[in-house]
Amino acid sequence: MSLEQSLLTTTAWFPVLEPEEQQRVLRDLHSTHYAPGAMIERKGELATSWLGVQQGLARVSVGNPDGKLASLTGMPAGSWFGEGSLLKHEKRKYDVVALRATTILRMPEATFNWLLDRSRPFNRYLLDQLNERAGQFIGRAESDRLLDPEARVARCLLELVNPTLLTRAATKRLDITQEEIGYLARISRQRANQALRNLEENKLISVEYGAIHILDTDGLAEYGQ
């Protein structure tokens, strides 16, 4: 699949651009491939581009000098992120790590600002995305403090198929391992396995090797409430 086809089918923002805008984006984007476990962006580095996951899965996390790690969210293929640091011209406040072999697209700051200045649909997309991310992080705070592992996994799965952030979410199929779910939900692989089985028994998901099918998004959203 070409870059243009990929952007047309996996993003909500590229199809709404004017042809001239699409051509500049295609010309200015550049990609980098990362091995599993590789650092994509490091906390404290100045943000100079908008980031997109073309293939793979990345984890956004924060840590301290003692090695304690807190996972903030997962970024599957089709995700675009990092606009907050770019808009504020500041350093990244988190690390971005590849959980599997991952291809990252980078849109230079100049191109990003050019789209902001001329495209109302692009601005609308960013507003909706920022609003959705704010809601996600509020939910994460609640999840970490109040919810059991099954509810935390349910919320994690919903984040990975969020229709506001991912047009590909319509498939409701996640190519993800139980270990990766554990990383993102901040629980052990064994506990993630148990939680997934419980959700499957409730007919909310279907689990197969290396993939999860979302059967009932409303049920997942209500789980644990």
C-alpha positions in Angstrom: 0.0 0.0 0.0 1.3 3.4 -0.9 1.7 6.2 1.6 -1.2 8.1 0.0 -3.5 5.1 0.2 -2.4 4.4 3.8 -3.3 8.0 4.8 -6.6 7.9 3.0 -7.7 4.7 4.6 -6.3 5.0 8.2 -6.6 8.7 9.1 -9.5 11.1 9.5 -7.6 14.2 8.7 -5.8 13.5 5.3 -9.0 12.9 3.3 -10.5 16.3 4.3 -7.4 18.2 3.0 -7.4 20.0 -0.4 -5.4 18.3 -3.2 -2.6 20.9 -2.9 -2.4 20.3 0.9 -2.3 16.5 0.4 0.5 16.8 -2.1 2.6 18.9 0.3 2.0 16.5 3.1 3.1 13.5 0.9 6.2 15.5 -0.1 7.2 16.5 3.4 6.4 13.4 5.5 9.4 11.1 6.2 9.3 7.6 7.8 11.6 5.8 10.3 11.5 2.1 11.2 12.0 1.0 14.8 12.8 -2.5 16.2 10.7 -3.7 19.2 11.8 -1.9 22.4 13.4 1.0 20.5 13.0 4.5 21.8 11.1 6.6 19.2 10.9 9.9 21.2 12.5 10.7 24.5 11.2 12.8 27.3 12.9 16.2 27.4 13.6 16.4 23.6 12.2 19.4 21.8 9.2 18.6 19.7 9.9 19.3 16.0 7.3 17.2 14.2 3.9 15.7 14.4 4.0 11.9 14.8 2.0 9.2 13.2 2.1 5.4 13.5 2.0 3.9 10.0 2.6 0.3 11.1 3.1 -1.4 14.4 2.3 -0.3 18.0 3.9 2.3 20.2 3.5 3.0 23.9 3.5 6.5 25.4 4.8 6.4 29.0 6.6 8.4 31.7 9.2 7.2 34.2 11.5 8.3 37.0 15.2 7.8 37.7 14.4 4.8 39.9 13.1 2.9 36.8 9.4 3.1 37.8 7.3 3.3 34.6 3.7 4.5 34.1 2.1 3.7 30.7 -0.2 6.5 29.5 -1.7 5.1 26.4 -1.0 2.9 23.3 -0.7 4.2 19.8 -1.8 1.6 17.1 -1.4 2.0 13.4 -3.3 5.1 12.2 -2.7 7.1 15.4 -1.3 10.6 15.2 -0.1 12.3 18.3 2.3 14.9 19.8 0.5 18.0 18.6 0.3 19.4 22.2 4.1 19.7 22.6 4.3 21.0 19.0 1.6 23.7 19.5 3.3 24.9 22.7 6.8 24.8 21.2 8.0 22.7 24.2 9.9 19.6 25.0 8.2 16.2 25.0 6.8 15.3 28.4 6.9 11.5 27.8 8.8 8.7 26.2 7.5 6.9 23.1 8.7 3.3 22.7 8.0 0.7 20.0 6.3 -2.3 21.5 6.8 -4.2 18.2 8.4 -3.4 14.9 7.0 0.0 14.1 7.1 2.6 11.3 6.7 6.2 12.4 5.8 9.1 10.1 7.0 12.6 11.0 5.4 15.7 9.7 7.8 18.7 10.1 6.6 21.5 12.3 6.6 23.9 9.3 4.2 21.7 7.4 2.0 21.2 10.5 1.8 25.0 11.1 1.1 25.6 7.3 -2.0 23.3 7.6 -3.1 25.0 10.8 -3.0 28.4 9.0 -5.0 27.3 5.9 -7.2 24.3 6.6 -10.4 24.6 8.7 -11.1 20.9 8.5 -7.6 20.1 9.8 -8.1 22.5 12.7 -11.5 20.8 13.5 -9.8 17.4 13.5 -7.2 18.6 15.9 -9.8 20.1 18.2 -11.8 16.9 18.3 -8.6 14.9 18.9 -7.4 17.1 21.8 -10.8 16.9 23.4 -10.9 13.1 23.0 -7.4 12.7 24.4 -8.3 14.8 27.5 -11.2 12.6 28.1 -9.0 9.5 27.8 -6.5 10.7 30.3 -9.3 11.6 32.8 -10.6 8.1 32.4 -7.1 6.7 32.9 -6.8 8.5 36.2 -10.1 7.0 37.3 -9.1 3.5 36.0 -5.8 3.5 37.9 -7.4 4.4 41.2 -10.8 2.8 41.2 -11.2 0.0 38.6 -10.4 -3.7 38.7 -8.1 -5.3 36.1 -11.0 -6.4 33.8 -12.4 -2.9 33.6 -8.9 -1.5 33.0 -8.4 -3.9 30.1 -11.9 -3.0 28.8 -11.0 0.7 28.7 -7.6 0.0 27.2 -9.3 -2.0 24.3 -11.7 0.9 23.7 -8.9 3.4 23.5 -7.3 1.3 20.7 -10.5 1.3 18.6 -11.6 4.8 19.3 -13.6 5.9 16.2 -12.8 9.6 16.8 -9.1 8.9 16.6 -8.9 6.0 14.2 -10.9 5.5 11.0 -9.5 1.9 11.0 -11.4 1.2 14.2 -14.5 0.3 12.1 -12.9 -3.2 11.7 -13.0 -3.8 15.5 -10.1 -6.2 15.1 -6.9 -5.5 17.1 -3.7 -7.2 16.2 -2.3 -7.2 19.7 -0.8 -9.7 22.1 -1.8 -10.3 25.7 1.7 -9.1 26.8 1.1 -5.8 25.0 -2.3 -5.4 26.6 -0.6 -5.9 29.9 1.9 -3.2 29.2 -0.8 -0.7 28.2 -3.2 -1.6 31.0 -0.3 -1.6 33.5 -1.0 -5.2 34.8 0.9 -8.4 34.4 0.6 -10.6 31.4 -1.0 -13.3 33.5 -3.6 -10.9 34.9 -4.2 -9.5 31.4 -4.9 -13.1 30.2 -7.4 -13.7 32.9 -9.1 -10.3 32.3 -9.4 -11.1 28.6 -10.9 -14.5 29.3 -13.5 -12.9 31.6 -14.4 -10.4 29.0 -14.7 -13.1 26.4 -16.9 -15.1 28.7 -19.2 -12.1 28.8 -19.3 -12.1 25.0 -17.7 -8.6 24.8 -14.6 -9.8 22.9 -13.3 -12.8 21.0 -9.6 -13.7 21.6 -7.4 -15.5 19.1 -3.7 -15.9 18.8 -2.2 -12.4 18.4 -5.5 -10.7 17.9 -8.7 -9.6 19.7 -12.1 -9.0 18.1 -14.3 -6.3 19.7 -17.8 -7.7 19.7 -19.7 -5.2 21.9 -18.2 -1.7 22.4 -21.2 -0.5 24.4 -20.7 -3.4 26.8 -17.0 -2.7 27.2 -17.8 0.9 27.9 -20.2 0.0 30.6 -18.0 -2.7 32.1 -17.1 -1.9 35.7 -19.3 1.1 36.0 
